[in-house]
């Protein structure tokens, strides 16, 4: 990743933070960084992040691929600018008297909403800790929510990594499952019924007593609501954070 000569930052971050000057005029009339990023977001939303390339974005804009490099130095720089474009500001301040759990729940739900609205974000490789303007703003908000918990700063960062990791993993899993269900043309309920029949065929009480107990219960009778699954998992994660806070106290 090339670095900006003036700041020493990777060029992608220097551009996102506004340290790197954006060209005011380009070789093609009407071409601008904002238009390039918007076109890239459009391609990702329609075809997935794998379809985003300088050539593909240039085709959308009716420009040559080389003309884009006047504005964007590389694809990883474009990725960061795309993320900055679709990422909203973090949730506003907590109401007076609200506790950390309320704030972290709202923080997690808001992140999940961003992923579900922009599933292509989940496919961008994670290349390092938060360093772009909006990702740092989200980190700032999450850390502020944990003020007053008694946790040290390193532990607060660990809590945010745990919660954001859960959110990202859940969003990716639900995205993959939804895509698979859509491709098969079955409803979630039918998929669960088929899975139940498959398990019943492949297992027996002697070798798989725990699975048998699940089959004999109503746990696989119908598909759970995705929101309910997310809330259940989030509550379990936050229960662990609450236990950590109590132990530190």
C-alpha positions in Angstrom: 0.0 0.0 0.0 1.6 3.3 -1.1 2.2 6.0 1.5 1.4 9.6 1.2 4.7 11.5 1.0 3.6 14.4 3.2 1.9 12.5 6.1 3.6 9.0 5.9 0.1 7.5 6.1 -1.1 4.9 3.6 -2.5 6.9 0.6 -6.0 5.5 1.3 -6.1 6.9 4.8 -4.5 10.2 3.8 -7.2 10.6 1.3 -10.0 9.6 3.7 -8.8 12.0 6.4 -8.5 14.8 3.9 -4.7 15.1 4.2 -4.2 14.2 0.5 -5.3 16.8 -1.9 -8.0 15.7 -4.3 -7.6 16.8 -7.9 -10.0 19.5 -8.9 -9.8 18.8 -12.6 -9.3 15.6 -14.4 -8.5 14.4 -17.8 -12.2 13.6 -18.5 -14.8 16.4 -17.9 -17.1 15.6 -15.1 -14.9 12.9 -13.6 -14.4 13.3 -9.9 -13.4 11.2 -6.8 -17.0 11.3 -5.5 -18.3 10.0 -8.8 -15.7 7.2 -8.9 -16.5 6.1 -5.4 -20.3 6.3 -6.0 -19.9 4.1 -9.2 -17.8 1.6 -7.3 -20.4 1.4 -4.5 -23.1 0.8 -7.2 -21.1 -2.0 -8.7 -20.5 -3.6 -5.3 -24.2 -3.3 -4.4 -25.4 -4.9 -7.6 -22.7 -7.5 -8.2 -20.6 -7.9 -5.1 -17.2 -6.6 -4.0 -15.5 -9.1 -6.3 -16.8 -7.2 -9.3 -15.1 -4.0 -8.3 -12.1 -3.2 -10.3 -10.6 0.0 -11.8 -11.6 -1.3 -15.3 -15.2 -2.1 -14.2 -15.7 1.2 -12.5 -14.2 3.1 -15.4 -16.6 1.3 -17.7 -19.5 2.5 -15.6 -18.3 6.1 -15.9 -17.4 5.9 -19.6 -13.8 6.6 -18.9 -10.5 4.8 -19.3 -9.1 2.9 -16.4 -5.9 5.0 -16.4 -7.9 8.2 -15.9 -9.1 6.8 -12.5 -5.6 6.6 -11.1 -5.4 10.4 -11.1 -7.9 10.2 -8.3 -7.5 6.8 -6.7 -4.1 5.2 -6.4 -5.1 1.6 -5.9 -8.1 -0.7 -5.2 -7.4 -0.8 -1.4 -7.7 3.0 -1.4 -11.0 2.7 -3.2 -12.3 0.1 -0.7 -11.7 2.5 2.2 -13.4 5.4 0.4 -16.3 3.1 -0.4 -16.7 2.2 3.2 -16.5 5.8 4.3 -19.2 6.7 1.8 -21.8 4.2 3.1 -20.9 4.2 6.8 -23.2 6.5 8.7 -22.1 8.4 11.9 -22.4 6.3 15.1 -25.5 6.5 17.2 -26.0 9.8 19.1 -25.2 10.3 22.8 -27.0 8.1 25.3 -30.0 9.5 27.2 -29.2 10.6 30.7 -29.0 7.7 33.1 -28.6 5.1 30.4 -26.1 2.3 31.3 -23.3 0.8 29.3 -25.4 -2.2 28.3 -28.0 0.0 26.6 -25.3 1.9 24.7 -23.5 -1.2 23.6 -26.7 -2.9 22.5 -27.6 0.2 20.4 -24.0 0.3 19.0 -24.2 -3.3 17.9 -27.6 -3.1 16.4 -26.6 0.0 14.4 -23.5 -1.8 13.0 -25.6 -4.8 12.0 -28.0 -2.5 10.2 -25.1 -1.1 8.1 -23.9 -4.5 7.2 -27.4 -5.7 6.2 -27.9 -2.6 4.0 -24.4 -3.1 2.4 -23.6 -6.8 2.4 -20.6 -6.3 0.2 -18.9 -4.6 3.2 -18.6 -8.1 4.7 -16.4 -9.3 1.8 -13.8 -6.6 2.1 -10.7 -8.1 3.7 -10.0 -6.8 7.2 -6.4 -5.4 6.8 -5.9 -3.8 10.2 -7.6 -2.1 13.2 -10.0 0.9 12.7 -8.1 3.8 11.1 -10.5 5.6 8.7 -12.4 8.7 10.0 -15.8 7.0 10.5 -14.4 3.7 11.8 -12.5 5.7 14.4 -15.7 7.7 15.2 -17.4 4.3 15.9 -14.6 3.2 18.1 -14.7 6.5 20.0 -18.4 6.0 20.6 -18.1 2.4 21.7 -15.3 3.3 24.2 -17.3 6.2 25.5 -20.2 3.9 26.2 -17.9 1.8 28.4 -16.8 4.8 30.5 -17.7 4.2 34.2 -17.6 0.4 33.9 -14.2 0.3 35.8 -12.6 -1.5 32.9 -9.1 -0.4 31.8 -8.6 0.9 28.3 -7.1 -2.3 26.9 -10.0 -4.3 28.2 -12.5 -1.8 26.7 -10.8 -2.3 23.3 -11.1 -6.0 23.8 -14.8 -5.7 24.5 -15.4 -3.7 21.4 -13.5 -6.3 19.3 -15.6 -9.0 20.8 -18.9 -7.3 20.2 -18.1 -6.1 16.7 -16.7 -9.5 15.8 -20.0 -11.1 16.9 -22.0 -8.6 14.8 -19.8 -9.1 11.7 -19.9 -12.9 12.0 -23.7 -13.0 12.5 -24.3 -10.7 9.6 -22.0 -12.8 7.3 -23.6 -16.1 8.4 -27.1 -14.8 7.8 -26.1 -13.4 4.4 -24.7 -16.7 3.3 -27.7 -18.6 4.6 -30.2 -16.3 2.9 -28.3 -16.6 -0.4 -28.3 -20.4 -0.1 -32.0 -20.5 0.7 -32.8 -18.1 -2.2 -30.8 -20.2 -4.6 -32.6 -23.3 -3.7 -36.0 -21.7 -4.0 -37.3 -23.0 -0.6 -38.7 -21.2 2.3 -36.7 -21.1 5.6 -39.3 -23.4 7.2 -38.9 -26.0 4.4 -35.1 -25.8 4.7 -35.4 -26.6 8.4 -37.8 -29.5 7.8 -35.4 -31.0 5.2 -32.5 -30.5 7.6 -34.4 -32.3 10.4 -35.2 -35.2 8.1 -31.5 -35.4 7.0 -30.3 -35.5 10.6 -32.9 -38.1 11.5 -31.6 -40.3 8.7 -27.9 -39.8 9.5 -28.0 -40.2 13.3 -29.1 -42.7 15.9 -29.7 -42.4 19.7 -26.8 -44.6 20.6 -24.1 -42.6 18.8 -25.7 -39.2 18.9 -27.8 -39.0 22.1 -27.5 -35.2 22.3 -28.6 -34.7 18.6 -31.4 -37.2 19.2 -32.7 -35.0 22.1 -32.7 -32.0 19.8 -34.7 -34.0 17.2 -37.2 -35.1 19.7 -37.7 -31.5 20.9 -39.3 -28.8 18.8 -36.0 -26.9 18.3 -35.9 -27.7 14.6 -39.6 -27.6 13.8 -39.4 -24.1 12.4 -36.8 -21.5 11.4 -36.1 -18.8 14.0 -36.4 -15.1 13.1 -33.0 -13.7 12.2 -33.5 -10.8 14.6 -34.4 -13.1 17.4 -31.2 -15.1 16.8 -29.1 -12.0 16.8 -30.6 -10.6 20.0 -30.2 -13.9 21.8 -26.5 -14.1 20.8 -25.9 -10.4 21.7 -27.5 -10.9 25.1 -25.2 -13.8 25.8 -22.2 -11.8 24.7 -23.2 -8.9 26.9 -23.9 -11.2 29.8 -20.2 -12.2 29.6 -19.2 -8.5 29.5 -21.3 -7.9 32.6 -19.7 -10.8 34.4 -16.3 -9.4 33.5 -17.2 -5.9 34.8 -18.6 -7.5 38.1 -15.4 -9.5 38.5 -13.2 -6.5 38.0 -15.2 -4.5 40.5 
